[in-house]
Amino acid sequence: MVILFDLFNIPDDIFEVIFATKQQKIVAKLLIKHLKENGGEIGKSEMSLFATRLHEGNLVAEIEEPSYKGKKVKLSYNKRQFYDRILTPMKSMGIINYNLYKKTYKLSDHFNNEMLKIGMMWLEELKKPASKSKIKFI
């Protein structure tokens, strides 16, 4: 997954940095909230139930969007898109870890560790001396 951001316009909400659409941001926040409410870890069947309820439009939640603040909203999101655009990217970025043996999804700090590693990679690149360039200006 590619994270694009503008240094001068970084949003306050991490979900706005990671996800492209408002709908993806809302669903991702609900998933994280659901995981936190269950001790930071849920089973594979519980994740499937969450995705199915979302797909069928049977998920009612209070969301933090300004236009919906304080209101209960009935949400729906395609199950396949949930796995493709929300859960899989969160797993690949290290936000959520899937334990193959326990068959559970768990909140993880790997995302933070990888962001620090990327920052260190940039610092190493800055320290490298300039090499003889083979670029020619015409």
C-alpha positions in Angstrom: 0.0 0.0 0.0 1.2 3.5 -0.8 0.8 6.3 1.7 0.9 9.7 0.1 1.0 12.8 2.2 1.8 16.5 1.9 4.2 17.7 4.6 2.3 20.9 5.0 -1.2 19.3 5.2 -0.9 16.2 7.3 -4.2 15.4 8.8 -4.6 15.0 12.6 -6.3 11.6 12.0 -4.0 8.7 11.2 -6.8 7.0 9.3 -7.0 10.0 6.9 -3.3 9.5 6.1 -3.6 5.8 5.5 -7.0 5.4 3.7 -8.0 7.1 0.4 -11.8 7.6 1.0 -14.0 8.8 3.8 -15.9 5.5 3.8 -12.7 3.4 4.1 -11.6 5.6 7.0 -15.0 5.1 8.8 -14.9 1.3 8.4 -11.3 1.1 9.5 -12.0 3.1 12.6 -14.9 0.9 13.5 -12.8 -2.2 13.0 -10.1 -0.8 15.3 -12.7 0.2 17.9 -14.2 -3.4 17.7 -10.8 -4.9 18.2 -10.1 -2.6 21.2 -13.5 -3.5 22.8 -12.5 -7.1 22.6 -9.1 -6.8 24.3 -7.3 -6.0 21.1 -7.8 -9.4 19.6 -10.6 -11.3 17.8 -10.9 -14.7 16.1 -11.3 -15.4 12.5 -15.0 -16.2 12.8 -15.6 -13.0 14.7 -13.9 -11.0 11.9 -16.0 -12.8 9.4 -19.1 -12.0 11.4 -18.1 -8.3 11.5 -17.6 -8.3 7.7 -20.9 -10.1 7.1 -22.9 -7.7 9.3 -21.2 -4.8 7.5 -22.0 -6.3 4.1 -25.6 -6.9 5.0 -26.1 -3.4 6.5 -26.7 -4.8 9.9 -24.1 -2.7 11.7 -25.3 0.3 13.6 -22.7 2.6 15.2 -22.0 6.1 16.4 -19.3 7.5 14.2 -17.1 10.5 14.8 -17.7 12.3 11.5 -18.9 15.9 12.2 -22.1 15.5 10.1 -23.0 12.3 12.0 -21.8 13.3 15.5 -24.0 11.9 18.2 -26.2 10.0 15.8 -26.5 6.2 15.3 -25.8 5.3 11.7 -26.6 2.1 9.9 -23.6 1.2 7.8 -22.9 -1.1 5.0 -19.7 -2.0 3.1 -19.1 -4.8 0.6 -17.5 -7.8 2.3 -15.0 -8.4 -0.4 -14.0 -4.8 -0.5 -13.6 -4.9 3.3 -11.1 -7.6 3.0 -9.3 -6.1 0.0 -9.3 -2.5 0.9 -9.4 -2.4 4.7 -8.2 -5.6 6.4 -5.5 -6.8 4.0 -3.8 -3.4 3.8 -3.9 -3.1 7.6 -2.3 -6.5 7.9 0.4 -5.7 5.3 1.2 -2.4 7.0 1.5 -4.0 10.4 -1.5 -2.3 12.0 -3.2 -5.7 12.5 -1.4 -9.0 12.9 -2.9 -12.4 12.0 -1.8 -15.4 14.0 -2.0 -18.4 11.7 -1.9 -20.9 14.6 -4.5 -19.3 16.9 -6.5 -17.9 13.9 -6.8 -14.5 15.5 -6.5 -10.9 14.4 -4.6 -8.7 16.9 -3.7 -5.0 17.0 0.0 -4.5 16.5 2.7 -1.9 16.9 4.6 -3.2 13.8 3.3 -0.2 11.8 5.1 2.2 14.1 8.3 0.1 14.0 8.3 0.1 10.2 7.7 3.8 10.0 10.7 4.4 12.2 12.7 2.0 10.0 11.7 4.0 6.9 12.8 7.2 8.6 16.1 5.7 9.4 16.5 4.5 5.8 16.0 8.1 4.7 18.6 9.4 7.2 21.1 6.8 5.9 20.4 8.0 2.3 21.0 11.6 3.4 24.4 10.7 4.8 25.7 8.9 1.6 28.2 11.0 -0.3 27.3 12.2 -3.8 28.5 9.8 -6.4 29.8 10.7 -9.8 26.7 11.2 -11.8 26.2 9.9 -15.3 23.5 12.5 -16.0 24.2 14.8 -18.9 22.5 18.1 -19.4 22.1 19.1 -23.0 
